[in-house]
Amino acid sequence: MLATPSLLTVAKRAQVPPFEAMEMLTLAHEVERKSGVPVVHMSLGQPGMNVPQRVMDKVAAQMNQHSKLGYTESFGIRPLRERIARLYQEQYGVTIPVERVAVTFGASGALMLVLSAAFDAGARIGMVEPSYPAYRNLILALGMEPVLLPGDEEHDYQPYPEMLEKLSRPLDGLMITSPANPTGTMLKPDALEAVIRTAEGMGTRIISDEIYHRMVFGEVKESTALATSHEAIVINSFSKYYLMPGWRLGWAVVPESLTRAVECLAQSYFISPPTLSQLAGLEVFECTDELDKVVATYAANRQILADGLKEIGITQMCPPQGAFYIYANISPLAGNSKEFCRTMLEQAHVAAVPGHDFDLTHGHEWMRLSYCGTTESIVEGVARMKRWLGK
């Protein structure tokens, strides 16, 4: 009798590595439960400050007025899409038709939609390491090939034209993140333009992750890919600058040629974005003064953390020009970042993310720390690391 193949198998698309930042969050909660000691959470890119109160007041009022919150259009409510389109005019001087704006179930939902709409299985999508690991995992899950391009210090671990020109064959797509996760580095506007023009000249579609815009430090300013190309796909989110991570709301600006395809996929994947979150998102655009004060807190936290790391012997860091991360080389202290971060969590009660998740080649020498919590938490985290290492 022939053996019957098991039906209880895991699909190939689901066989992706775990997302280490979320793994560390689970471990941190476990350490807290067992020890009774609160962990200083410097692993997730989750702002420590709450959404402005006026947003909560607006949501409460909406809840009182609408006992039933139903589906919206799959691309989101029209007023929110119009407000997002206006943002590009106000912030970058770029005119975007509202029809090209899709409100999505977080930036992750936006990436899933645009990758599905723009590329077939087998497409080669490039990204510079170190890079956000969910890019790689989602590309793999969709049957595409992530092409890992080794970044270098000279170019701030960002893509540059010669990097693309040296490839044996052009990429189908290129992920750009500026400011970047985990490095916090940025592309100057002229450098971003050069990369986009080179890529598109080679037939490579650009996907620009701009979720850390408006969180920049120093003289380098952010620029949107849409200032160079209306064929570029742009992704953004309410989770970072707008302090709404748990509301699961993002958006994409897509070329006219892709809007209908993205809309049809959105109808089937998600039906619509969360209705209550959209109402909150519409209100949070009016809170920029308060949000900019939070960014000023990040700038102070950044300095405290950078100084503290130097005092414990970690001196090599990617230049944190934006976002709210420091990507630091731990090789003077340890040779395996995964072991180092887990021991630090268990013994010092400080959570960070080992670098192997961001860079498959050199990540064992690096770790990522987030400084988007309160200043008090950053000061405490640095103090705990010093005590732990006897500094």
Residue pairs with C-beta under 8 A, 6 or more apart in sequence:
13 140
13 141
13 142
13 143
14 141
16 137
16 140
16 141
17 133
17 137
17 357
19 133
19 134
19 137
19 357
20 133
20 353
20 354
20 356
20 357
21 43
21 44
21 45
21 353
21 357
22 44
24 43
24 341
24 345
24 351
24 352
24 353
24 354
25 41
25 43
25 44
25 351
27 342
27 345
27 351
28 39
28 41
28 43
28 345
28 351
29 39
31 37
31 39
31 345
31 346
31 349
32 38
32 39
32 349
35 349
37 349
38 349
39 345
39 349
39 350
39 351
40 349
40 350
40 351
40 373
40 377
40 380
40 381
40 384
41 351
41 370
41 373
41 377
42 350
42 351
42 352
42 369
42 370
42 371
42 373
42 377
42 378
42 381
43 351
43 352
43 353
43 368
43 369
43 370
44 370
45 181
45 239
45 240
45 323
45 324
45 325
45 370
45 372
46 239
46 245
46 370
46 372
47 240
47 243
47 245
47 294
47 324
47 372
47 373
48 372
48 373
48 374
48 377
49 243
49 294
49 297
49 374
50 56
50 243
51 242
51 243
51 244
51 247
51 280
51 284
52 243
52 284
52 287
52 290
52 291
54 283
54 286
54 287
55 280
55 283
55 284
55 287
56 280
58 279
58 280
58 283
59 276
59 279
59 280
59 283
62 276
62 279
63 69
63 276
69 275
69 276
70 275
71 271
71 272
71 275
72 272
72 273
72 275
72 278
73 272
74 263
74 266
74 267
74 270
74 271
74 272
75 81
75 101
75 102
75 103
75 263
75 266
76 101
76 102
76 103
76 104
76 251
76 272
76 273
76 278
77 103
77 275
77 278
77 279
77 282
78 98
79 282
80 103
80 278
80 281
80 282
81 98
81 101
81 102
81 103
81 251
82 98
83 282
83 285
84 101
84 103
84 251
84 253
85 96
85 97
85 98
85 100
85 101
87 285
88 94
88 95
88 96
88 224
88 226
88 253
89 95
89 96
91 213
91 214
91 224
92 223
92 224
92 226
92 227
93 227
94 224
94 226
94 227
96 226
96 253
97 256
99 256
99 259
100 253
100 254
100 255
100 256
100 259
101 251
101 252
101 253
102 110
102 113
102 251
102 252
102 253
102 254
102 259
102 262
102 263
102 266
103 249
103 250
103 251
103 273
103 278
103 281
104 110
104 113
104 249
104 250
104 251
104 252
104 266
104 270
104 273
105 248
105 249
105 250
105 270
105 273
105 274
106 237
106 239
106 248
106 249
106 250
107 209
107 211
107 235
107 236
107 237
107 239
107 250
108 134
108 138
108 250
109 248
109 250
109 269
109 270
109 273
110 235
110 236
110 237
110 250
110 251
110 252
111 134
111 135
111 138
111 207
111 209
111 235
112 138
112 142
112 269
113 252
113 262
113 265
113 266
113 269
114 207
114 233
114 235
114 252
114 254
114 258
114 262
115 125
115 138
115 139
115 142
115 144
115 173
115 207
116 142
116 265
116 269
117 254
117 258
117 261
117 262
117 265
118 173
118 205
118 207
118 233
118 258
119 125
119 142
119 144
119 172
119 173
119 205
121 142
121 143
121 144
122 143
122 144
122 145
123 144
123 145
123 172
123 173
124 144
124 145
124 147
124 169
124 171
124 172
124 173
125 135
125 139
125 144
125 145
125 146
125 147
125 171
125 172
125 173
125 174
125 175
125 207
126 146
126 147
126 148
126 149
126 159
126 164
126 167
126 171
126 173
126 174
126 175
126 204
127 135
127 136
127 146
127 147
127 148
127 149
127 174
127 175
128 149
128 150
128 151
128 157
128 158
128 159
128 163
129 148
129 149
129 150
129 151
129 157
129 358
129 359
129 360
129 361
129 362
130 151
130 157
130 182
130 183
130 318
130 327
130 355
130 358
130 359
130 362
130 363
130 366
131 148
131 175
131 177
131 180
131 181
131 358
131 359
132 177
132 181
132 182
132 209
132 358
133 357
133 358
135 146
135 175
136 146
136 148
139 145
139 146
140 146
147 171
148 360
148 361
149 159
149 163
150 361
151 157
151 158
151 183
153 318
155 163
156 183
156 185
156 186
156 187
156 318
156 319
156 321
157 180
157 183
157 185
157 318
158 176
158 178
158 180
158 185
158 186
158 187
158 191
158 195
159 174
159 176
159 187
159 195
160 191
160 194
160 195
161 194
161 195
161 198
164 170
164 171
164 174
164 195
164 198
164 199
164 202
164 204
165 198
165 202
170 202
170 203
170 204
171 199
171 202
171 204
172 204
172 205
173 204
173 205
173 206
173 207
174 195
174 199
174 204
174 205
174 206
174 207
175 207
175 209
176 187
176 192
176 195
176 196
176 206
176 207
176 208
176 209
176 225
177 208
177 209
177 210
177 212
178 185
178 186
178 187
178 192
178 208
178 210
178 222
178 322
179 185
179 186
179 212
179 213
179 215
179 216
179 222
179 321
179 322
179 323
180 186
180 212
180 322
180 323
181 212
181 323
181 325
182 318
182 325
182 327
182 353
182 355
182 358
182 368
183 318
183 320
183 325
183 327
184 318
184 319
184 320
184 321
184 322
184 323
184 324
184 325
184 326
184 327
185 318
185 319
185 320
185 321
185 322
186 216
186 220
186 222
186 321
186 322
187 195
187 223
188 220
188 223
189 221
189 223
189 227
192 223
192 225
192 228
193 223
193 227
193 228
196 206
196 225
196 228
196 229
196 232
197 228
197 229
199 205
199 206
200 206
200 229
200 231
200 232
205 231
205 232
205 233
206 225
206 229
206 231
206 232
206 233
207 232
207 233
207 235
208 224
208 225
208 226
208 232
208 233
208 234
208 235
209 235
210 222
210 224
210 225
210 234
210 235
210 236
211 235
211 236
211 237
211 239
211 240
211 250
212 240
212 241
212 322
212 323
212 324
213 222
213 224
213 236
213 241
214 222
214 241
214 291
214 292
214 295
215 240
215 241
215 295
215 298
215 322
215 323
215 324
216 222
216 321
216 322
217 298
217 299
217 302
217 320
217 321
217 322
218 321
220 321
220 322
222 322
224 234
225 232
225 234
226 232
226 234
226 253
230 255
230 256
231 255
232 255
233 252
233 253
233 254
233 255
233 258
234 252
234 253
235 250
235 251
235 252
236 250
236 251
236 252
236 253
237 249
237 250
237 251
238 244
238 247
238 249
238 250
238 277
238 281
238 284
239 245
239 247
239 249
239 250
240 323
240 324
241 291
241 295
242 281
242 284
242 291
243 284
243 291
243 294
244 277
244 280
244 281
244 284
247 274
247 276
247 277
247 280
247 281
248 273
248 274
248 277
249 273
249 274
249 277
249 278
249 280
249 281
252 262
254 262
266 272
284 291
297 374
297 375
298 324
298 371
298 372
300 375
301 324
301 371
301 372
301 373
301 375
301 378
302 320
302 324
302 326
302 371
304 371
304 375
304 378
304 379
304 382
305 326
305 369
305 371
305 378
305 381
305 382
306 317
306 320
306 326
308 382
308 385
308 386
309 315
309 317
309 326
309 328
309 369
309 382
311 382
311 386
311 391
312 333
312 385
312 386
312 389
312 391
313 332
313 333
313 389
313 391
314 328
314 329
314 330
314 332
314 333
315 332
316 328
316 329
316 331
317 326
317 327
317 328
317 329
318 326
318 327
318 328
320 326
320 327
324 370
324 371
324 372
325 368
325 369
325 370
325 371
326 368
326 369
326 371
327 355
327 358
327 366
327 367
327 368
328 366
328 367
328 368
328 369
329 365
329 366
330 337
330 340
330 365
330 366
330 367
331 365
333 340
333 389
334 340
335 364
335 365
336 364
337 354
337 355
337 356
337 363
337 364
337 365
337 366
337 367
338 354
338 356
338 364
340 354
340 367
341 351
341 352
341 353
341 354
341 367
342 354
344 350
344 352
344 385
344 388
345 351
345 352
347 388
348 384
348 385
348 387
348 388
349 384
350 381
350 384
350 385
350 388
352 367
352 368
352 369
353 367
353 368
353 369
354 363
354 364
354 366
354 367
355 362
355 363
355 364
355 365
355 366
355 367
355 368
356 363
356 364
357 363
358 366
358 368
359 366
369 381
371 378
373 381
385 391
